[in-house]
Amino acid sequence: MQDNIPEEIRLNQDKDVLMLVHAGEIYELKAEYLRVLSPSAEVRGHGAGQSKLQTGKRGVTIRALSAVGNYALKIDFSDGHDTGLYDWDYLYQLSTQQQHNWADYMQQLQLAGASREPS
């Protein structure tokens, strides 16, 4: 059993922010943030050092959310990406470590000379 199941899951009207409630605290996760940190093999790779930096994802939105059993959320993004299963523990980590994760992502973009802007 996982301890980090959100009490509530909401998608804002513009479909660009996923809101999760944990212990009464609301976490707002932008669609772009969720997309670039997708747990899918396409993003993370199949082993250590195989992750692929996601670029050009500013403006991506969430088309659909689906529960996967009692353990995860599947997110279908406007760029067609829909293969990542966000288990509750990973979503909680994304929620509570958002500032650190985003700063790390921005540093990776800068080092790669890449952009958040779609090409």
N, C-alpha and C positions, 0 to 999 in steps of 0.2 A: 504494500500500500504506500502511496506517495503522500507526503505531508503538505505539499505545496499546491494543492488544488485550489484555484481561485474561487472565492465566494461568488464572484460575479464577473461576467465577461460582456463587454459592450463595444460596439463599433460606432464611431461618431458618424454624423450625417454625411460628411465629405468622404468617408471611407478611407481616411488617411491616418487615423489614430485608433489603436486598439487600447481599450481601457480594461485593466484587470484590478480587482479588489482583493487584497490579502489582509486579513486581520483588520478590516476597516480602513486600510490605507489604499488610496487609489493611485495606480501607476499608469501613466500614459505612454504608450510605446508607438512611435511613428512607424508607418508602414515601411518607409525607406530603411529604418533601423532594423526592423524584423527581416526585411528582404536581404540586406547585405550580410546579416548574421544567420542566415538560414542554416539549419542543421543538415541540409541535404548533402548528398555525395557530390553533387554538381558544384557546391560552394566549398565544402570542407575537404573534398577528395576522399580517397579510400584508405589513406594512411598518413602518418606524420609527414609534414612538409609538403603535402599535396593540395593544400587549400588554394582557391583561386580568388583573387581580389575582385570584388564586385564593384563595377564602376558605372556611372551614368544612371543611377537609380533614383535621383531626385525626382519627385513627382509621382512615383509609383503609388498605387492605391491597392486596397484589398477588395477583390471581387466577391469572395465568399469565405466563410469559416465553416468548418465541419469538425464535430467531435470524432475522435478515433478511440473507440472503446471508452474506458475510464481513465486513460493515461495520457492522451495527447490532443492537440488541436492541429488540424491541417488548414493551412492558409493558402488560398488561391490569389495570386497577385496579378495586377493589371498587365504586367509584362509577360504573362504566360507561365511564370514559375509557380509550380504547385506540388513539388515533390518533397518538401521538408515536413517532417512531423515534429512539432514543437511539444515535447513532453512537458508536464507540469513543472518539473524541477528546472528544466532549461528556461522556460518562460519566467519562472521566479528569479532565476539568476539574471536573465536579461533585464528584468524589472529593477532589481536591487543594485545591479552593477552597471546601470545604463550610462552614467557619466564616464566611468572608466572605459567601458567598451567602445563608446562613441569616440572618445579621445584617441584610443588605440587605432580605431578604423581611420580617423582623419590623418593620423600620423602615417599609416600605411599608404593612404592615397598620396600624401605629399611626397613620401620617399619614392613612390612609383611614378611620380609626375602625372598622376591620373586625376580625374575629376568626377564629382557627383552628377554633373550635368549630362543629360542624354546627348548622344552624338547626332 
